[in-house]
Amino acid sequence: MQQVVFLLEHIGIESKKANMIAEENLEAVGLSHRMNLLPNELSGGEKQRVAIARTLATKPKLIFADEPTSDLDSVNGQMIVDLLHRAAREQGAMVLCVTHDDRVKKVADRTMFIEDGIITNGEKKD
């Protein structure tokens, strides 16, 4: 929880409000029951979800996500896809996501592919 609170306080949010926002966002990524653990007590997937909670807590207008579901099981992966999609829809955030996860592609407004360093609009070369 302190990782999220620290960031919020750093950008000027009062401590009590920062704690409330941190709790809400950790709950949103399914970590309310683990919010008082230290980073070395969390799994890789849990650390990844803390990072996503930390990002979403600031309500950014631009989110860069590099393989946001890669270390997650299917349930938690879908939860993250839904959270990123909701951030785009409700906050007007642009989510730029690099992924191999087809679930992300299903909610994307636009997809592009990179193959051998060449960017395409989703049409693969033969």
N, C-alpha and C positions, 0 to 999 in steps of 0.2 A: 504494500500500500504506500509505503514511503516513497517509492520511485515515482508514483503518480502525484502524490502530494507535493513532493519537492519541485517538480516541474511547474505545477500550478502556482505555488508560492513564488517561484522564480519569475513568473510572468505577471506577478502583482495581485494574485487572488488571495484574499484573507484566509488565514489558517483554517478556521471553522468551515468556511464554504469550500475550501480546497479538499478537506476531509470528506465532506458530503459528496462532492463531485467524484472524488476518487472511489468512494464506496459504490456509487451508482454505476460507474464505468467498469469496475471490477466485477460487479454483479452481472452486468450485461455480457461479459465474456465468460461467465460461469465460474468465477473465482472468489465469490464472496466468502466461501468457507476456508480459503487459503490466504486471505489478504494480509494476515499478520506474520506470514513466514518470510524468512530471508531468501534472497535470490538463490543461494546454494541449496536451499531446501525444495526448490521447484524443479519440475521436469523441463525438458527443452520446449515442449508444447505449451506448458504453463508460462514459461518465460516469454514465449512468443505472444501469448494472449495478454500478458501484462503490457508488453510493448504496444499492442494494438489499443488496449484500454488507455494507456498514457497518451497515445496519439489522438484518439477520439475525444478525450477529456478536454482538449483545448479547442474543439470545434473548428478545425482548420478548414480553409477553403480549398486547399490542395493537399491530397494525400498520395504519397508515393508508397506503393506496397510491392515488395519483391518477394514473391512466393509466400503470401500471407497464410496459406493453408498447408504448407508442405510438411510440417511436423505434427499435424493434427489428425485425429481420427475423423471419421465421416460426420459425426454429429457436431463436434466442435468446429470442424471445417465449414460446415454449412452455416453454423451460427456466425462465423466471421464473415462469410460471403454476405449474409443478410445484414450484418452491421455495417459493412462497407457500402452496400447498396442503399441502406437507409440514410447513411451520412450524405450520400450523393443526392438522394431524393429530398430529404427534409432540410438539410443544411445548405444545399446548393454546392456541395463540395465536388471538385473534380477528383476522381480516383483514377490514378494511373497505376495499373497493376501489371506486373510481369508474372506470368503463371503458366503452369501446365495443367491446371485444374479446370476441367470443362464446366464446373458449376459457376465459375466466375464468368466465363464466356456467355453463359445463358442470360445473365443479367446486365451484360455490357451494352452500352449504347453503340459502341464502335469497337471492332477488333482489328488488330493488325498482326501480321506474322513476320518473324525475322527468320530467314533461312540463309545460311552461308553469308551473313552480313548484309543481306538485301531485305529491305522492308517491303512488304506487299499488303494489300487490303484484304487478305484472307484467301486469296486465290493462290494455290500452290502451283509451282511450275512443274511441268511434266518432265 
